[in-house]
Amino acid sequence: MDADDYGTNEAQDSDFPAAERSRLQEMLSLLGLETYQAQKLSLPDSLQISSESMKNWAPQAPKDLPWNFLRKLQALNAEARNTTMVLDVPPDARPAEKESQMEEEIIYWDAADDISADIYSFSELPTPDTPVNPLDLLCALLLSSDSFLQQEIVQKMSLCQFALPLVLPDSENHYHTFLLWALRGVVRTWWAQPPRGVGSLREDSAVLSRAPAFAFVRMEVSSNSKSQLLNAVLSAGHRPRDCFWHRDLNVGTNPREIADGLVEVSWFLPSGREDLDVFPEPMAFLNLRGDIGSHWLQFKLLTEVSSAVFILTDNISKKEYKLLSSMKGSATKYYFILSPYRGKRNTNLRFLNRLIPVLKMDHSHVLVKVSSTDSVGFVRRVRSIVAHVARSPCRRLSVEEMAHAARRLGLRVDEDCEECQRAKDRMERITRKIKDSDAYRRDELRLQGEPWRKAAQVEKELCQAQWAGDPPDKGRAELRHRLLELRAQQNGHEPTWGVQEFVAGISGPSLGEKQYFLRWMEWGLARVAPPRPRQPPETIVTLRAKHCGVVDLSELLWPEPLGVEDFLREMGQFYEAESCLVEAGRLPAGQRRFAHFPGLALELLLLGLPLELIDGSTLSTPLRWVTGLLKELHIRLERRSRLVVLSVLGVPGTGKSTLLNTMFGLRFATGQGCGPRGAFMQLVTVAESFSPDLGCDHILVIDSGGLIGGALATAGERFELEASLATLLMGLSNVTVVSLAETRDVPPAILHAFLRLEKTGHMPNYQFVYQNLHDVCAPGPKPRDRRQLPDLPGDASRAAVQMEKQGGGIRTLADLAFCDPEKQHIWHIPGLWHGVPPMAAVSLGYSEAIFELKRCLLENIRNGLSNQNKNIQQLIELVRRL
């Protein structure tokens, strides 16, 4: 039987008995996911604020499990794979003396390599009062989710250092899916050390970077756990990381019902520290759940993409011998890990002797592990084999190249849908013309740069003259004339070809194609971003770019990369110029060409893309553009237009964006150099059932980005500008979170804004958050630490107070009304990482502290402790006034 025969049989699903095909539907029904088969679960569905968002609750029924898993994953909770289900005991069944007690059932992620699937082929499906295997939960959830929620799930799993799904089985619908699109957003960072020369920090997409891959599979029964062995191979310390969940973690987990055939992938990534790096270069490790005899197509894929395959078994049967014999001529190296005392030792030896010449093995390719085998020494031997294979000429494929092999074998690739491919083609047409980011900005995004800076400066001067209260004079008339001339020059330009293509990409009727296009543009533009300076290896502990982005505070800002926001900013300038001329009567309203641009941008905001509120390049607000966006938002939301505005301020590198992304599942750019420097906003929807209780329909979240420069700006025009922008953001806000890295790190511009707002009486509810950025292995202290703010202001703070000309001399922070010691809201957030990146996971203490902060913020909003909630019309007027 040749390879095509195996692929055809698997594609026709002949390995799945008819009775098995109903198991998926039974599992979906048990988990409450059957309604999401026609209309898939979407990312906005999973991010809505509801009453459950304020509870640290345990699921009470299997239908709660998918939502509990999504919430924990959004919060980067390291225990997302361990789910506790608390089942209510009926009152009449409870003993009188234990009326308040609940019955607990622990549901574990996976029993990893259960015994042969045949043994469980007649096992009963789980019922509402029995545990669900969490790998079944993962597969059911992925099968019920659209492409963008799948991608979000995989990205969050990556940050938690969980093994990622690569091939998703679906026996019910007769196909298996290679998850290329779902993995597309995962970014890996590692220390690259060439044989000669200086090492450097490298960052690349997980699907584009090539690495040797090593597959671990089970044949029939194995008394050795693949997943446990993989965890030990990947871990440098004495305690293995639980990247792959395995059967020995806990006892009593139900066997898998729908997850057999799942292929998982994880990577080892070097950090540049010899005491931690078990391999000198990145390595991919693949794990097939279930027996290769029942999942031959997946096994065939692994043999075509891996540098080596490790086969764990106790017995080599005649059937498996014939299947393995068909692999003759494969370039893949094969290794057997046997436990012969449980198996048929003589039979194993006979078949192995026949397989050695067929698979081009020798006796060193057969490893024996029994209960008396030294586990540490055995792991060391497996590592040495992996390192030896990687040093020799071997196959090195990216995940994207693995997808080509999957297509040849008849697997479905999630990225091959027409909408995704059309969006990719449009992105490639745009990015193909970008050779240099700065040159592209200058030549193709013509309304930005100097024209926008000049117009912004004139508008600031005109605004200052109006607020000064002076009577109209010749100077103000001259400013208006200059502004109209500059806007007329901008309006005289036509959108360039690249801008027109971008507008066409976000204008299509298909919502899915818009989403695909935005993601493709983000990745495509990231590939043409300016290169980063090299970093010494120890700074890798401060980086996990694009996702968590806590960075070394000593670093200066990187050159701003080209991004989607540059194209939207260009659209905004076309709209601004045109609107300015219409207002002045220079252009008839009927000749407008760009009036629909705010509506297009609003669609992106509703799809989860952050939109710019303050332009980081000019440190100014495009007022007409922002107002146009908010008007469109008001029209779109209609009766659900009550808003709470939540802003986060702080100097770059204090983990502001990471905090918001973890708290609400948002997509603010993180890590210096990973995104623009302006302030951006995203919209979080409140569930209709919870809106009356919370008192609002949406939360508008504003991230101040890199606007506040901290100690770099303590005086002069830059400081005045930063203080004004901080005042604007806080003045718009009902709730403000100030993110700080050190106990004396209150940025002077933020202090200045507090002083201004204190005089006006408009003070948002505030939370000071101190983040432990450097101690990556610190134990998690209590999230709320009611210590005092610093008693003595630093020089910068003193200067800010003097600028406001407060009477009575210099005051301490504790003297200010908003720093009443009895009403302080001071938080201490533990370090982000547990361990040393890039192999570190997010610490459980960080995740739990962020949840407590989120719960506090929502409680304050519900209890009316924030400023009065606004509708969108009021927000528009407030933007104009501020």
N, C-alpha and C positions, 0 to 999 in steps of 0.2 A: 504494500500500500504506500503510495507516494504522499508527499506533503499536501498536494491539492486535495487528495481524497480525504485527508484528515480535516482540512479546512472546510470542505463541502459538508461532511457529516456534522461538524459542529455547528455550521451556519444553519443547517436544517434542524438543529436542535434535537437530533436523534438521541443524544445522551440524556435527555430529560424525559422521564416517564410521564404519561398523560396526567397521572394523579398529582405530579409535582407542579404542574402548570397552574394549579389553583392556589398554590401557597402564597404567591405574591399578592393576589387579590385579598386573601385572608389576612395577610400581614398589614396591607394598606388599610383595610377596614379596622383592624385592631388598633392601629395608631391614629385613626381618624384622618387619613390622608387620601382616601378613595375619591374625595371630591376634587382633588387637585390633579387628576389625570388628564382631563380635557383642558382645563384652564390651570396652568401650572402655578405653583406658589412663587411669588415674586419677591424681590429684595425689599420694596416698600412694605409689603405685607409683614415681613419679619421685623421691621424697624419701628413700627407704630408704637407710640407711648400709650400704655394702658394701665389699668389698676395693678396688673401683675408686675409692671416695671418698678413698683415701689416695694415689692415683697421679695425677701430672700426665701422663696418658698420651695418646697419639695413637691414633685408631681404626685398626684393622688390616684391617677389612672393611666393606663398606657397612652390614651389620647393626649395627655399632657407632655409626654416624653419629647416629641419633636420640638415643641416650643421651648421647653426647658433647655434642651440641647442648644438651640439657636441662641437663646439669651446668654447662656454661659460662654458660648463660643464668641459672641460679639464682645463680651467683656474680657476675652483672652484668658478665661479661667482655666488653669491647668487641670482642674478636676472635671472638665466638661465631659470626659469619656466615662466618668464614674457617676452614675445617676442613681439617686435614692428615690424610691417610690414609696410614699406613705399611704397605706390603704386604710380608709375608715372602716372600723368594725361596727356593724349595725348595733344600735343601742340595746336591743333585746338580747344580743349575743355577748354583751360585755358583762363581766363580773361586777357586782355592785361596788366592790372596793377598788376597781380599776376603771371606773367610768370614763376618766379623761385620757386613758392611755390609747395610743395608736399602735397599730401593727406595722412594723417596718419590713420592707423587702429591698434588698440591695440588688441593683441591676448593674452588671459589669459590662464593660465595653466588648470583650471578646474572650472566648475560651481558646483563642488562637487555633491551634492545630488539633481539633477534636479528632477522635478516632475515625476510621474510615466512614465516609458518608453513607455507605450501604447499611451500616449498623443502625443509622438513625432514619432510614428512608421511610419508616412507618411510624415515626414518633409523632405525637400529637402536637398540633400547633399551640403556641402559648394562648392562654385565656386571660381575661382582665386581671386575674389575681395571681398570675405567675410571671416570672421575669421574662423580658424580651432581650434577646441577645443584642447588645448595642451595635455590633457590626451590621446586623439586620436593620437596625434603626437608621444607621448612616445610609445604607443602600436604598432603603425605602424613601428617605428624605431627599436624596439626590435624584431619584427617579421621579419625584413629585415636584421638583424645583425647575424653574426656567434656567437658561444658560447663565444669567447674571447672578442669581442667587447661588448656583453651583460654584461659580467663580469666587464669590465672597466666602462661602463655606471653606473652600480649599485654601484661600489666602489666610484666613484666621487659623485654620489647622496648622498651616506652615509656621505662623508666629508662635504657636503653642508647641512647636517641635513634635507634632504628631506625624506619623506616616501618612502620606497622601494617597488618595485613590487614583490609580492610573487607568485601569480597565474596570468598568462598571458592569457587572453581570445583570442580565435581564432574561431569564429563561421563559417568562410568560409571553414576551413579544418576539422571541426567536432571534434576538441579536444582542451582542455585547458592544459597549461603547468605549472607545479610547478617548480619554478626557483631555485632549490637547487644549481646547479653549479654556476649560476650567483651571488648568495649570498655567495659562498664559500670563496671568498677572503676578505670579510668584517671582520675587527677585532674590537672588542669593549674593552674599558678600563673603569674600574669603581672602586670605593672605596668599599671594602667589610668589613662590620663591624659585626662580630659575636656577639651574645648576651653576651657572656663572652670572655674576652681576648682582644688582641690588633688588631685593624683593619689593613688592608693591601691593597695595590694597586693590582688589578687583571686584567689580560688581557687574552682574549680568542677569538677564532673564533666565529662569530655571529651564525654560524650554529651548533656549538657543545655545547654551553653553554645552560643550562636549565633555564627556567624562567616561571612563570605563565603568561598565555596569556589571554587577554580580547578582545573579538570581538564586534564590533559595526556594526549593520546592519540596513537596512531600510525595512519596510514592507508597500507596497503600497505607500501612501503619508505621508510625515512627514513635519510639519512646522518647526521642529527643525533640524538644520544642524548637522549631525554626525561629520563632519570634524572640524567644529568650536568648538564643544563640546570637541572633542579629543585634539585639540590644547590647549584649556583652562586647561584640566586635566593635560596635560604634562608640563605646564608652571608654574614656580614659581612666576614670576613677574606679574605686572599689565597688561603688554602687552603680549598677547599670542604669542608664536612662531608659525610661519606658516609652521609647518611640513607637515600637510595635507592641501592641498589647498581647499578652500571652497567657496560656492556660494556668500557669502556676501562681499568678498574682492573687487570685481568689478562687475558691472552690464553689461549685454549685451553679455555674452559669449554664443556661440552656444552650443546647447545640444550635449552630447556625441553621436557619431555615431558607434564606434567600441569598446569603452573602457568599456561599461557596462559588469560586470562580473569580472573586475579587482579586485584582493585582494591586499591591501597594508599592509606593516608592518613597525612599528617604535618601538623603545625601549626607555624607561626611564632608565637612568643610574645614580646612585648616585655619588656625587663628594666628600662626606665626610664633607660637610658644611651643618649644620642644617638649615641655613636660605635659602638654595637653593634646598634642597632635599625634594620633595613632597612625596617620598616613600623611605623606608630604603633599598630597594633591587632592582635589575633590574626587569623590567616588560616589556612584549611585548604587543603591541596594534595593533589589526588587523581591517581593514576597508574594507568592501565589497561595491564596487560601483554598484549602481543599486538596484533593488527590489529583495528580496529573492525569491519571487514567480517565477521570470523569471530566477533565477540563483540558483536553489535548490541544485545542486551538490556542488557549492562553499559554500553555507550555511551549508550543511551537513558536509563538511570538517571542517568548523569553529567550529561546535558543537562537533566534535570529538577531536579537538586539544586545545580547549580553556578551561580555568578555569571557565569563566563566559561569557555569551552572553547578550549584551544589545540590545534590539529591539526597534527602534524608529518608531512610527506610530501615525497617527491620527485615523485610522479606523482598526478594526479587522473584516475582511470579513469572510464569511462562508468558502471560499476556503482556506484562510490562517489558519483558525481555524483547518480545517481537516489536513493540512500539519503539523502544530505544534503538533497536537494530536499524530502524528506518532512518535514523539520524546520521547514517554513514555519509562521510564527506563534509560534515559541518565543520566550520572553522572555530566553533566554540569549544572551549576546554570544559571537561566534565569531571566532577569530583563526587564521590559517594561518601556519605557519613552513615555508618552502620552501627546497629546494636545487635550483634549476631547471637548473643545468648538468649535473646527473646525470639529470634527468628530461626529459620531453618538454615543452619550454618553451612552445611555441605551444599545445599541447593544454591545458596547465595554465591559460594565460591565457584561452583560450576558455571553459573550464568555470568559471573564477573569475568572469569577467564575467557569466555566467548566474547564479551563486550569490549575487552581491552583493545584488541586490534581494530574493532569496528569504530570505536570512539576515539582511537589514537591516544589511549591512556597507558599509564604504567602503574605499577603497584603503589607508587607514592600518591596516586590519585584516590586511593581508598583509605579513609580514615575510620578508625573504630573508636566509639565512645560508649562506655558502659558506666554503671554506677560508681565503679572504683576509679574511673579516669579522673586525673587532676583537671578540674574545670579551668583553672587559670592557665595552665599549660596548654590545654586544648584550644582555648580562645587565642592564645598567642600563636599557635601553629596555624590556625585558620587565617589570622591576620597576615602571617608571613606568606601564605599562599596567595592571598589577595594582592599583597604588595609586589610579590614576584611576578604575577600575571600582569600587573599594571606597568611594571618596569620593562617588560618585554613587548615586542610589537603585538598589539591587540586591538580589538575593535573598540572604537570610541565614538559614540553616537550622542547627539542631542535628543531631547524628547520629541522635537519636531521631526527629526529623522526616524525615530522609532515609529511615528505615526505613518510614515510611508510604508514601513513593513506591515503595520496593522492593516492598512488598506489592501495591500497585496493578498493578505490572508482572508479578506472578507469581513473584517471588523468595521463597524461604523465609527467614523471620527466625528466628534461633535462639532468641529469647526467647518465641516463641509456643507452646511446648509447655504442656500442661495443668498439669503440676506447677509450673512456673515462674509461671504466671498465678494459680494458687490461692494460692501463697505470697505473691505480690505483693498480692493482694486482702486477705489477712489482715494484712499489714504496714500497708497503707493504712488499714484499720479501726482499728488501734492508733494510728498516728501522727496520724491526723486529729484526735484528741482532745487532742493535745499542742500547746498554744499557748505555753507558757513552761516551760522545763526545770526551773527551781527550784520553780515551783508544782506541776508534775507530780510531782516527787520528794516534796514535802511532802504532797500530797493523795492520791496513788495508790500510792506506795511507802512505806507508813506505818511499816513495821517498821524502816526505816533512820533516819538522822538522829539525833535526840535519844534515842529509845528504845534504839537500838543503841549509841550512845556511852555511855549510862549503864550498860547491861549490861556493855559491854566494860571500863569503868573498875572496876566491882565485881569482875569476874573477874580483872583484873590485881592488885587489892589482895588478893584471896583467894589467888591464886597466890604472891604475895610472902610472905604470912603462912605458907603451907605450906613454902616453901623456906627460910624463916628458921629452921625447926626448933623453933619455940616450941610448947609443949603447947597442945592445944585450949583455947580460952577463949571467953568470952562474945562477944568481938569477932568471931571467926571465925564463930560461929553467927549473929550478926547479919548478917554479910556474905552468908552463904548464904541467909538469909531474904529479904534485899533482892533478891538475884539471882533467887530463885524468884518473887517478886512481879513483878519486871520481866518475866520470861519468861512468867508467866501473863497479864500485860497484852498482850504480843505475841501469844500464842497465842489470845487472845480475839478477835482480828481475823480477818476472812475475806479471802482474796486478792481484790483489786479486779478489776474486769472486764478491765482491760488486762493484769494479771498472768495471769489465767485464759486469755486469748487467747494470750499468749506461751507458756504451758505447753502449750496445745493445739497450737501450731505446732511445738513440738519433740517432741511425743508421737506424731505420726502414724506409721503403719507404713512409709511410703515414705521411704527414706534420702535419695533425691534431693530430695524436697520439703522435708525438714528443712534440707538444705544451701542450697536456694534461699531458704528463709525466713530463715535466719541472715544471708545476704548482703543480702537486701532490708532486713532490720531495721537492719543496720549503716549502709546508705546512707540509709534513711528517717530514722533518728535523727540522722544527720549533718546532714540538711537543717534540723533544728529546733535545732541546737546554737547556743549564744550567739555573737553576732558577735565578731570579733577586733578589737583596736585596730589602727589604721592604722600602717603601717611606712614609713620612708623608703626610697627605691628601692635604696640600696646594701645593705640587709639582705636583699634577695632572694637574694644569693649564699649565704645560710645556710639557705635554706628549700627543701625539696621535701617538703611535708607528706604524711603518711599512708603514705609509701613509704620514704623514706630519712632524713628527719627530723633532719639535723644542723642545730642552731640556734645562734644567737648566744648566747654565755654570759652576756651582759649582760641578757638578757631574763628577766623574772620569770615564774613559772608563770601560765598562762592559767586562766580559770575552767574547771572540769572539765566537759566536755560530757556530755550524756546518751548512754548507750550500752547495748549488750546486757548488759554486766556489771552494770548497775543492776538489771535484771530477775533475773539470776542471783543477785545479792546478796540480793534480796528472797526468792527461793526458799530461799537458805541460811539466812536468819533464821527463816523458818517452820520449817525443819528443826531449827535450833538450839533454838528455844523449845520445840518439841514434845519433842525428845530430852532436854532438861534436866528437863522435868517428868516424863517417863517414868523417868529415872534416880532422881529423888527420890521416886518412888512417888505423885506427884500425879496421874498420868494412866495408865490401864491401857494396856499395849502394844497390846492389841487395838483400841483406839480411835484409833490413829495414822492420820493422813490424808496425811502428807507423807513417809512412809518411802521412797517411790519417787523422790523428787526427786534424790538423789545419782546414781541410775542414769541419769536423764535428762541430767543435767549431764555425766556421764562420756561419753555418746554424743557430746556436742559436743566434748569433749576429743579423742576418737578421730577426729573429723572435722576436727581441726586448729584448733579455736577455743581461744585462750588462756583458762585459768581462773584465777580469783583465789586466791592463796595467803595474801596479807596484804592486808587492806582498807586502801586508801589514805586513806579518809575518817576512820577511827578509829585507824589505825596499830596494828591488832591482828589476830590470827589467829582466825577462827571455827573453833575446834578440832574441834568435833563434825562440822561440815560437811566440813572437809578430811579428817578421819579417815573419814567416810562415803564420800567420793570415792575415797580410796585403797583402802578395803575392796572397793568395787565394781570398781576397777581390778584388784585381786588376783584376784577371781572371774573377770573377763573374760579376763585374760591367762593364767590357769591355769599351765601349765608354763613359760611364757615370761615369768617375773616378775622376773628379775634386772635390777637397775637400776644405772645410774650417774647421779648427780645433778650437773649442771653449772650453776653460777650465774654471773651477770655483775653486778657491782656498780660503782657510780660515780655521780657527781652528774648531775643532768639536763643534757642537752645535750652529753654526751661521746660520743654515737654508739653507745650500748650496744645498743639494739634493732636499729639498722641492721646492726651487726656480726653479731648472731645471725641476723637474717633473711637476710643474704647468705651466711652460713656454712652454714645448715641449711635454708633455704627456708621459714622460719617466718613467722608473721603477727602478731608483736608490734606494737602501735601505736607509731608513731614521730613525732617532732616534738612539742615542748611544746605542750600544748593540743589535741593530736590524740587523746589517750587518757587513761585513768585514771592515778592516781598510785600505785596499789598494786603489789605484786609478783605477777607472773603466771607460770604454768607451761604448757609445751607438751610433748608427748611425741613423740620421734623414734624410729622403729622401726629396729632393726638387722636386716638380712636374715638369715634362718635359716642360710644357708650360711656367714655371716661371724660369727655369734654365738659359736661355740666359740673362734675366734681372738681376737675382741675381748674376750671374757669377760663379756659382758652381752647382754641381749635388747632393751633399750630405754634411751634416754638421756632423762632428765627434765630439761628445760632451764628454768631460772628466771631471769626478767628482773626486776631490782629496781625498775624503773620510776623514779618520782620520790620514792622513800622517803628517799634520802640527800641532805641539803641542803647539804653541803660547808661553805663558810665561813659560810653563814647560820645554822648551828647548831654552836657550839663549846662551849657550856656549858649548864647548866640542864636542865630536864626534857626538853625537845625533844632535846637531845643524848643524854641517857641512853636515851631511847626509840629513837632512830636506831641507837645503838650496840648495843642489845639486838636490834633487828631484823636488823642486819648480822651479829651473832653467830649468830642463828637461821639465816639463809640460808647462811652459811659452814659452820655446824655440820652442816647437812643435806647438804653438798656433798662430792663426791669431788674435783671440780675447780672452782676459782674463777678467773674472769677479772676483773681490776680495770681498768676503763676510765678513762683519765686524759686530760685535755686539755692540761695543762701539766706541766713537769718537777717542780714543787713543788705538785702538786695532789692529793696523797694525802688523801682526806677524813678528818677526825679520827675520825668514827664507824667507818670501816673500819679505821683503824689500831688503834682501841680493840678492835675485834672480833679482830684478829690477836693482840693482846696477851693477851686472854682465852683464845683457843684455844691459844696457845703454852703457857700454864700447864697446860691440860688434856691436852696432848699430841695433841689432835685437830686436825691441820693438813692442810687439803686441798692437793692439788697446785695451784699458783697460777701465773698469768701476769699480768704488768703490761703493759698495752697503752697506749702513748701515741699518740693520734690527732691528726694535723695537721688541725685543723678549719678554719683560716682561709685557708691558702695553697692556693686552689683550683686553681692551675695549676702547682703544684710538681712538679718531676720526681721520679720514684719512687726513693727511696733503697732500700738493702737492707732487706728487711722485718724482719730481726732485727738489733737494735742492742744490743750487750752493754755499754752504758754503765751507770755506777753510778746507783743511786738517790741522791737528794740527801743530802749528808753531814750537813747541819744541819737539824733539824726546824723547821718554822715554829711560831708561837705556839700554833696549834691542836693540832699534833702534840705539843708539849711539855705542853700541858694534858692531853691524853689519857694520856700516860705517867704524869703525876703522879696522875691519877685512879686508876690501877692501883697506885699506891704502890710502884713498883719501887725496890729498893735501889740504892745506888751512884750516886745522882744521875741527871741527865738523860742518856739514851742517844740516840745517833743511830740512824736507820733501819738503817744498815749494821751496828750492833751487835746487832740482833735476829737470832735464829736463822733466821727465815724469809727474811732478806735476806742470807744467806751469799753473798758476791760470786762464789764458785765455782759456786754453784747458782742464780744468778739467771736468771729467765725474763722478760726484758725485750724488748718488741717496739716497733718504731716503724712505724706505719701511715701511708702517704702520704695526702694530701688526697683527699676523696671525689670531688670534681668535676674534670673536665678541661675548663676553660673557665669561663664565667660562666653560672649558671642564669638563666632557666629553660631555655635552649637547650643547657646543658652536659650531656655524658654522664658517666657514672661513669668515673673514671680507671682505666686498665689496671693501674697500680701498686697502687691500693687493692684491686682484685679479686685480684690475684696474692698480695698480702700476706695477705689474709684466708684464701686457700686454704692458704698455708703455715702459718698459725696453726691452722687446722682440722686439718691433717695432723699437726702437733705434738701437739695435744690428743688425737687418736685414738691416736697412737703411745704417749703416756703412759698412756692407759687400757689399751691392749693390753699394755704392758710392766709393768703393775702399779705405776706410780709414783704413782697416786692412792690415796686411802684405799680400804680393802677395799670391793668392790662389795656392794650391799645387795639383799636381796629386799624386796618391798613390805611384808611384815609387819614387818621390821626398821625400815623407813622410818616406818611408823605409830608404832612405839614411840619412835623418835628424835624425831618431831614432838611427841609427848606430853611427853617429858623436857625437850626444849629450850624 
